[in-house]
Amino acid sequence: MSINRWELAPLTNQEKVKDLVKQLQIPDVIAKLLVNRGVDSFDKAKTYFRPQLSDLHSPFLMEDMDKAVERLMKALENKEKILIYGDYDVDGTTSVALVYSYLRKITDQIDHYQPDRYTEGYGISFQGVEYAKTNNYSLVIALDCGTKAVDKIAKANEYGIDFIIADHHTAGEVLPKALAILNPKKETCNYPYKELCGCGIGFKLMQALAIKKNYEMSEIFELLDLVAIAIGADIVPITGENRVLAYFGLKQVAKSPRIGIKTMLELANKKGQITISDLVFTVAPRINAAGRIDSARNAVELLLSEGAEKAKEWGVIINKYNGERKEIDKDITAEALRMIEEDASFLERKSTVLSNSKWHKGVVGIVASRIIEKYYKPTIVLVESEGMASGSARSVKGFNVYDAINSCSNLLERFGGHKYAAGLSLKLENLEEFKKQFEIAVQAKITPEQEVPILRIDAVLEEKDFELDKPTHVFPKFYRLIKQMAPFGPLNMTPTFVMKEMVDSGNSKIVGEEHLKISVKQKGKTKIFNGIGFGLGEKLDVVKSREPFDIVFQLNENNYFGTPELQFLVKDIKPSIAFAN
């Protein structure tokens, strides 16, 4: 997908920038980055750069938390059978692993359950409720699902089974009559932070239990490695409480990761300092692959493993699933793109809805994302089976695909999700009408800006912004400060910069067939900057044109020769005349 537009962040409050420069003794550019992220005072900067576990909100500020903990304590005291129920994605499986691993230290009357992606679908299922009844579970803790399971909870109530729902998905007009619904997004919930993921809410429930029972809090905080994975994989904002949870979760991964996470990192050959991106691109796909190819229970068992040998067994299995998932994803994506290219009316539409009876339901969300990379439109990919079409939706920056799907709810059997990702199922007889209604909904709401992929740039850099008196292999203060802005993610993305009027030093070239290795300097300057642009080999002509060009990049460290060296991770290059601010 070609990036059509660069967008420079607007000018910030210059007075606040000056104050931060003076108070924190930081470069002007760093102060601008902070103010643009809402970090516009000394106290906010202190919290931002030095998160503390004491910054976490009391879990009892969440509506229904008192009821949930009271019921859980009663179940533990009476040795009732407790079922930990979680969805089959990363957020769901990590949620189950967190709650189960904590509660099994207190009771042996406990088990976990993950719905089958293909026979049960997303969230709480009637099969799951029947399983709880048949096996005499009197309390079910549903994680990362349940907010819209009105009919399933009604059935559970008939059976005398209590449900505690710990979820973060958008609530419908009618809530299920569960014993407790822990969801900050409920209109009646006044919890101070609304963007927790499902695993984060599961953590808050266990935190509340520990507080109520006066248990040692360190055992709760050891679970934050799981929360960090879920935060990254579920693409929730890394702000406020999520930033604290992710920050200490990464510390837990670095200091003492659970054996299952360590095994997955080793299988991915990931070494050194672990970032949120590492968890998202190495651990999360392997966890997801279990539920996509076979059963999410396999991923939970890996995360719950206590011995290296058992963890390795589960890890090898899940690594195999991940390899299979990659091949399936590649094949289906190629077929989906062929369908688009053969559709003469495709370019006239503002949305994409594709379906096929031969596709694998486990990878349709990934395929939807791949399609958006090439054709930038809200996209839904469905699998047809037994008179139904079920699948996943993905969106473009700024467009609420959940709302668009909700406007077609009269045609759907079930749906749920977020602004940028959703799941849905409908009868095949309604599919063509759904495509029409969804297209109408997208046309009505999408803006011209949302139809164009935008590369957002935080600031313009000059040669002088780098400390030129130090050797290139020693990172300047500027980069050290950027590293301290991590963990990065939604609403706290890795800073992206532009340098203007660049010229080739003579050593830029293509490596590995399609990657661009650059060696450049600002026009009229002497300092050489090295970098790599993955998949940007086509830009070599611009670099070699002898005309100045602008380059958008993130700062990155290259350890290829064993000595850390500052380099540019190139995002795009255009002739200098093409971009002005």
QUIVENWO-V571236 format. One line per field, one symbol per residue. phi: phi as a letter, one per 20 degrees, with the letter a starting at -180 (. if undefined). A space follows every 10 residues. Layout:
phi->???
This chain:
phi->.eeebecegf feffffffff gffdlcfgff ffgfffened bfffffffec gcffffffff fegmfgffff fffffffelf fddedbfeef ffffgfffff fffffdbdeb bcbcffgeed nfmfdfffff ffffdmeecc dedmaofdef ffffffffem eeddedbcfg fefdefeefb cebgeffeed gfcedfefff ffffffffff ffelffffff ffefffffff gffelegecl ffffffgfff ffffebffff fgfffffele cmfedgffff ddfgfffffg ffeccfggff fffegddfff ffffffffff gfffgfffgf ffffffffgf feefegfeed ccccbaeefe ffdffffgff fffecebgcc ccdealmccc rcdccegnee fffffgfdff ddeaaaqcfd bbcbbbfgfe ffffgfffff ffgfdfdgff edfdeedfae ddgffefeed ffedffggff ffffefferg mbfggcccdd lecfeodfae clmcedddcc bfgnddfedd accfmdgfef fffefmdfcd cdbdebdddg dndgcfbeef dacbggfecb c
